[in-house]
Amino acid sequence: MKLIMNQQFTNETITFDGFTFKNCCFTNCIIMITTLDFHFEGCSFYGSTLHVNPDLPIFDVSHRLSQSDYDNETRCYRNDYAYPSTKVALPSASH
């Protein structure tokens, strides 16, 4: 995989396939994922949209992408202050 380090991407369409992104920042980008042949570490995502191939295994995709939100080891995070998450109330269980 080709390594891309310390880059800032703004208002761009980026294909993750075949690349490792390290310490990059993606702001208002469209991120295309068509294979699981990608890696990122220490990256930040602000207001970006992911377009993922629906034929990819959902568990594998969600595991990789969930690290961008909460993984302290990779220092990746989502900016909830500028782009707050929508919270959906769950229905209560009835007996």
PyMOL CGO cylinders between C-alpha atoms (Angstrom):
from pymol import cmd
from pymol.cgo import CYLINDER

trace = [
    CYLINDER, 0.00, 0.00, 0.00, 1.14, 3.51, -0.73, 0.3, 1, 1, 1, 1, 1, 1,
    CYLINDER, 1.14, 3.51, -0.73, 1.75, 5.64, 2.39, 0.3, 1, 1, 1, 1, 1, 1,
    CYLINDER, 1.75, 5.64, 2.39, 0.37, 9.19, 2.62, 0.3, 1, 1, 1, 1, 1, 1,
    CYLINDER, 0.37, 9.19, 2.62, 1.45, 11.13, 5.71, 0.3, 1, 1, 1, 1, 1, 1,
    CYLINDER, 1.45, 11.13, 5.71, 0.63, 14.47, 7.36, 0.3, 1, 1, 1, 1, 1, 1,
    CYLINDER, 0.63, 14.47, 7.36, -1.69, 15.71, 4.62, 0.3, 1, 1, 1, 1, 1, 1,
    CYLINDER, -1.69, 15.71, 4.62, -4.80, 17.84, 4.94, 0.3, 1, 1, 1, 1, 1, 1,
    CYLINDER, -4.80, 17.84, 4.94, -7.65, 17.17, 2.52, 0.3, 1, 1, 1, 1, 1, 1,
    CYLINDER, -7.65, 17.17, 2.52, -10.53, 19.66, 2.22, 0.3, 1, 1, 1, 1, 1, 1,
    CYLINDER, -10.53, 19.66, 2.22, -13.54, 19.40, -0.11, 0.3, 1, 1, 1, 1, 1, 1,
    CYLINDER, -13.54, 19.40, -0.11, -11.97, 16.52, -2.04, 0.3, 1, 1, 1, 1, 1, 1,
    CYLINDER, -11.97, 16.52, -2.04, -13.04, 13.06, -3.17, 0.3, 1, 1, 1, 1, 1, 1,
    CYLINDER, -13.04, 13.06, -3.17, -10.56, 10.54, -1.77, 0.3, 1, 1, 1, 1, 1, 1,
    CYLINDER, -10.56, 10.54, -1.77, -10.32, 6.83, -2.62, 0.3, 1, 1, 1, 1, 1, 1,
    CYLINDER, -10.32, 6.83, -2.62, -8.99, 4.89, 0.38, 0.3, 1, 1, 1, 1, 1, 1,
    CYLINDER, -8.99, 4.89, 0.38, -8.36, 1.67, -1.57, 0.3, 1, 1, 1, 1, 1, 1,
    CYLINDER, -8.36, 1.67, -1.57, -4.67, 0.74, -1.75, 0.3, 1, 1, 1, 1, 1, 1,
    CYLINDER, -4.67, 0.74, -1.75, -3.50, 3.50, 0.60, 0.3, 1, 1, 1, 1, 1, 1,
    CYLINDER, -3.50, 3.50, 0.60, -2.34, 3.92, 4.18, 0.3, 1, 1, 1, 1, 1, 1,
    CYLINDER, -2.34, 3.92, 4.18, -3.13, 7.35, 5.60, 0.3, 1, 1, 1, 1, 1, 1,
    CYLINDER, -3.13, 7.35, 5.60, -1.11, 8.43, 8.64, 0.3, 1, 1, 1, 1, 1, 1,
    CYLINDER, -1.11, 8.43, 8.64, -1.74, 11.65, 10.61, 0.3, 1, 1, 1, 1, 1, 1,
    CYLINDER, -1.74, 11.65, 10.61, -4.01, 13.06, 7.89, 0.3, 1, 1, 1, 1, 1, 1,
    CYLINDER, -4.01, 13.06, 7.89, -7.02, 15.34, 8.29, 0.3, 1, 1, 1, 1, 1, 1,
    CYLINDER, -7.02, 15.34, 8.29, -10.14, 15.01, 6.11, 0.3, 1, 1, 1, 1, 1, 1,
    CYLINDER, -10.14, 15.01, 6.11, -12.53, 17.99, 6.16, 0.3, 1, 1, 1, 1, 1, 1,
    CYLINDER, -12.53, 17.99, 6.16, -15.78, 17.95, 4.16, 0.3, 1, 1, 1, 1, 1, 1,
    CYLINDER, -15.78, 17.95, 4.16, -14.46, 15.16, 1.96, 0.3, 1, 1, 1, 1, 1, 1,
    CYLINDER, -14.46, 15.16, 1.96, -16.18, 12.33, 0.12, 0.3, 1, 1, 1, 1, 1, 1,
    CYLINDER, -16.18, 12.33, 0.12, -14.34, 9.12, 1.00, 0.3, 1, 1, 1, 1, 1, 1,
    CYLINDER, -14.34, 9.12, 1.00, -14.74, 6.16, -1.35, 0.3, 1, 1, 1, 1, 1, 1,
    CYLINDER, -14.74, 6.16, -1.35, -14.15, 2.62, -0.04, 0.3, 1, 1, 1, 1, 1, 1,
    CYLINDER, -14.15, 2.62, -0.04, -14.61, -0.23, -2.53, 0.3, 1, 1, 1, 1, 1, 1,
    CYLINDER, -14.61, -0.23, -2.53, -12.26, -2.82, -0.96, 0.3, 1, 1, 1, 1, 1, 1,
    CYLINDER, -12.26, -2.82, -0.96, -10.82, -3.55, 2.49, 0.3, 1, 1, 1, 1, 1, 1,
    CYLINDER, -10.82, -3.55, 2.49, -7.33, -2.81, 1.15, 0.3, 1, 1, 1, 1, 1, 1,
    CYLINDER, -7.33, -2.81, 1.15, -6.76, 0.38, 3.17, 0.3, 1, 1, 1, 1, 1, 1,
    CYLINDER, -6.76, 0.38, 3.17, -5.44, 1.49, 6.55, 0.3, 1, 1, 1, 1, 1, 1,
    CYLINDER, -5.44, 1.49, 6.55, -5.43, 4.73, 8.51, 0.3, 1, 1, 1, 1, 1, 1,
    CYLINDER, -5.43, 4.73, 8.51, -3.71, 5.78, 11.71, 0.3, 1, 1, 1, 1, 1, 1,
    CYLINDER, -3.71, 5.78, 11.71, -3.81, 9.04, 13.67, 0.3, 1, 1, 1, 1, 1, 1,
    CYLINDER, -3.81, 9.04, 13.67, -6.33, 10.62, 11.27, 0.3, 1, 1, 1, 1, 1, 1,
    CYLINDER, -6.33, 10.62, 11.27, -9.12, 13.13, 11.92, 0.3, 1, 1, 1, 1, 1, 1,
    CYLINDER, -9.12, 13.13, 11.92, -12.45, 13.32, 10.08, 0.3, 1, 1, 1, 1, 1, 1,
    CYLINDER, -12.45, 13.32, 10.08, -14.65, 16.45, 10.06, 0.3, 1, 1, 1, 1, 1, 1,
    CYLINDER, -14.65, 16.45, 10.06, -17.95, 16.58, 8.18, 0.3, 1, 1, 1, 1, 1, 1,
    CYLINDER, -17.95, 16.58, 8.18, -16.87, 13.94, 5.67, 0.3, 1, 1, 1, 1, 1, 1,
    CYLINDER, -16.87, 13.94, 5.67, -19.12, 11.44, 3.92, 0.3, 1, 1, 1, 1, 1, 1,
    CYLINDER, -19.12, 11.44, 3.92, -18.26, 7.78, 3.38, 0.3, 1, 1, 1, 1, 1, 1,
    CYLINDER, -18.26, 7.78, 3.38, -19.37, 5.85, 0.30, 0.3, 1, 1, 1, 1, 1, 1,
    CYLINDER, -19.37, 5.85, 0.30, -18.81, 2.14, 0.94, 0.3, 1, 1, 1, 1, 1, 1,
    CYLINDER, -18.81, 2.14, 0.94, -19.24, -0.74, -1.50, 0.3, 1, 1, 1, 1, 1, 1,
    CYLINDER, -19.24, -0.74, -1.50, -22.39, -2.56, -0.24, 0.3, 1, 1, 1, 1, 1, 1,
    CYLINDER, -22.39, -2.56, -0.24, -20.86, -5.93, -1.16, 0.3, 1, 1, 1, 1, 1, 1,
    CYLINDER, -20.86, -5.93, -1.16, -18.16, -5.60, 1.53, 0.3, 1, 1, 1, 1, 1, 1,
    CYLINDER, -18.16, -5.60, 1.53, -18.69, -7.51, 4.81, 0.3, 1, 1, 1, 1, 1, 1,
    CYLINDER, -18.69, -7.51, 4.81, -20.42, -5.02, 7.10, 0.3, 1, 1, 1, 1, 1, 1,
    CYLINDER, -20.42, -5.02, 7.10, -18.61, -6.21, 10.25, 0.3, 1, 1, 1, 1, 1, 1,
    CYLINDER, -18.61, -6.21, 10.25, -15.16, -5.69, 8.72, 0.3, 1, 1, 1, 1, 1, 1,
    CYLINDER, -15.16, -5.69, 8.72, -16.06, -2.24, 7.39, 0.3, 1, 1, 1, 1, 1, 1,
    CYLINDER, -16.06, -2.24, 7.39, -17.73, -1.07, 10.59, 0.3, 1, 1, 1, 1, 1, 1,
    CYLINDER, -17.73, -1.07, 10.59, -14.84, -2.32, 12.74, 0.3, 1, 1, 1, 1, 1, 1,
    CYLINDER, -14.84, -2.32, 12.74, -12.28, -0.36, 10.72, 0.3, 1, 1, 1, 1, 1, 1,
    CYLINDER, -12.28, -0.36, 10.72, -14.40, 2.78, 10.57, 0.3, 1, 1, 1, 1, 1, 1,
    CYLINDER, -14.40, 2.78, 10.57, -15.45, 2.69, 14.23, 0.3, 1, 1, 1, 1, 1, 1,
    CYLINDER, -15.45, 2.69, 14.23, -11.80, 3.16, 15.16, 0.3, 1, 1, 1, 1, 1, 1,
    CYLINDER, -11.80, 3.16, 15.16, -11.94, 6.64, 13.64, 0.3, 1, 1, 1, 1, 1, 1,
    CYLINDER, -11.94, 6.64, 13.64, -14.52, 7.66, 16.23, 0.3, 1, 1, 1, 1, 1, 1,
    CYLINDER, -14.52, 7.66, 16.23, -13.25, 6.26, 19.51, 0.3, 1, 1, 1, 1, 1, 1,
    CYLINDER, -13.25, 6.26, 19.51, -9.87, 4.53, 19.24, 0.3, 1, 1, 1, 1, 1, 1,
    CYLINDER, -9.87, 4.53, 19.24, -7.40, 6.23, 21.59, 0.3, 1, 1, 1, 1, 1, 1,
    CYLINDER, -7.40, 6.23, 21.59, -4.50, 4.13, 20.31, 0.3, 1, 1, 1, 1, 1, 1,
    CYLINDER, -4.50, 4.13, 20.31, -4.75, 5.56, 16.79, 0.3, 1, 1, 1, 1, 1, 1,
    CYLINDER, -4.75, 5.56, 16.79, -5.68, 9.02, 18.11, 0.3, 1, 1, 1, 1, 1, 1,
    CYLINDER, -5.68, 9.02, 18.11, -8.51, 9.20, 15.58, 0.3, 1, 1, 1, 1, 1, 1,
    CYLINDER, -8.51, 9.20, 15.58, -11.65, 11.05, 16.55, 0.3, 1, 1, 1, 1, 1, 1,
    CYLINDER, -11.65, 11.05, 16.55, -14.87, 12.60, 15.36, 0.3, 1, 1, 1, 1, 1, 1,
    CYLINDER, -14.87, 12.60, 15.36, -15.53, 16.26, 16.14, 0.3, 1, 1, 1, 1, 1, 1,
    CYLINDER, -15.53, 16.26, 16.14, -18.88, 15.99, 17.95, 0.3, 1, 1, 1, 1, 1, 1,
    CYLINDER, -18.88, 15.99, 17.95, -18.84, 19.68, 18.86, 0.3, 1, 1, 1, 1, 1, 1,
    CYLINDER, -18.84, 19.68, 18.86, -18.83, 20.95, 15.28, 0.3, 1, 1, 1, 1, 1, 1,
    CYLINDER, -18.83, 20.95, 15.28, -20.73, 17.95, 13.86, 0.3, 1, 1, 1, 1, 1, 1,
    CYLINDER, -20.73, 17.95, 13.86, -22.92, 16.56, 16.66, 0.3, 1, 1, 1, 1, 1, 1,
    CYLINDER, -22.92, 16.56, 16.66, -24.24, 13.04, 16.38, 0.3, 1, 1, 1, 1, 1, 1,
    CYLINDER, -24.24, 13.04, 16.38, -27.95, 12.57, 15.99, 0.3, 1, 1, 1, 1, 1, 1,
    CYLINDER, -27.95, 12.57, 15.99, -29.34, 10.61, 18.92, 0.3, 1, 1, 1, 1, 1, 1,
    CYLINDER, -29.34, 10.61, 18.92, -32.34, 8.42, 18.28, 0.3, 1, 1, 1, 1, 1, 1,
    CYLINDER, -32.34, 8.42, 18.28, -34.55, 7.38, 21.18, 0.3, 1, 1, 1, 1, 1, 1,
    CYLINDER, -34.55, 7.38, 21.18, -34.91, 3.61, 21.41, 0.3, 1, 1, 1, 1, 1, 1,
    CYLINDER, -34.91, 3.61, 21.41, -38.36, 2.15, 22.07, 0.3, 1, 1, 1, 1, 1, 1,
    CYLINDER, -38.36, 2.15, 22.07, -38.85, 0.61, 25.48, 0.3, 1, 1, 1, 1, 1, 1,
    CYLINDER, -38.85, 0.61, 25.48, -39.30, -3.13, 25.79, 0.3, 1, 1, 1, 1, 1, 1,
    CYLINDER, -39.30, -3.13, 25.79, -42.78, -4.32, 26.68, 0.3, 1, 1, 1, 1, 1, 1,
    CYLINDER, -42.78, -4.32, 26.68, -43.69, -7.62, 28.30, 0.3, 1, 1, 1, 1, 1, 1,
]
cmd.load_cgo(trace, "trace")
